[in-house]
Amino acid sequence: IRTFSDQRPQEILDSSANFLSEIGLTEHLSPTRSNGMLSMLKQIKMYALAFKAKQQMGQS
C-alpha cells in the first residue's frame, strides 16, 4: 500500500503489479494470499479510477 502513497490517480492506474515478482514477494506467498494481494491491488486501482473521474468532473 505504501507503494501507492502520495501517487496521483493516473500514476496508480499506469502502474503494474510486476514489482511483486521483481522483489520476490510472490515466491513467499501461498496462492490464496497471492490472489488476495492481486485483488487488493485491483481495488486500489478502482479507487484511483473513481477518484480521477471525480476530479475531472470537478474541473468541468
C-alpha positions in Angstrom: 0.0 0.0 0.0 2.9 2.4 0.7 3.9 1.9 -2.9 0.9 4.0 -3.9 1.1 6.6 -1.1 1.3 10.1 -2.5 0.8 8.9 -6.0 -1.6 10.6 -8.4 -4.5 8.5 -9.6 -3.1 8.3 -13.2 0.2 7.0 -11.8 -1.6 4.3 -9.9 -3.6 3.3 -13.0 -0.4 3.2 -15.1 1.5 1.0 -12.5 2.0 -2.7 -12.9 1.9 -5.5 -10.4 5.2 -6.8 -11.7 7.0 -5.2 -8.8 5.7 -8.0 -6.6 7.6 -10.7 -8.5 10.6 -8.4 -9.0 11.1 -8.2 -5.3 10.4 -11.9 -4.8 7.2 -11.4 -2.8 5.1 -13.8 -4.8 7.6 -16.6 -4.1 6.8 -16.3 -0.4 3.0 -16.2 -0.6 0.6 -19.0 -0.8 -1.7 -19.0 -3.8 -4.6 -17.7 -1.7 -2.6 -14.8 -0.3 -1.2 -14.0 -3.7 -4.8 -13.8 -5.1 -5.7 -11.7 -2.1 -2.8 -9.3 -2.8 -3.8 -9.0 -6.5 -7.5 -8.4 -5.5 -6.3 -5.6 -3.2 -4.2 -4.0 -5.9 -7.2 -4.2 -8.3 -9.4 -2.5 -5.7 -6.8 0.3 -5.2 -6.8 0.8 -9.0 -10.6 1.0 -8.9 -10.5 3.7 -6.2 -7.9 5.6 -8.3 -10.1 5.5 -11.3 -13.1 6.7 -9.3 -11.1 9.5 -7.7 -9.7 10.5 -11.1 -13.3 10.7 -12.6 -14.4 12.7 -9.6 -11.5 15.2 -10.1 -12.3 15.5 -13.8 -16.0 16.2 -13.0 -15.0 18.9 -10.6 -12.8 20.6 -13.2 -15.6 20.9 -15.8 
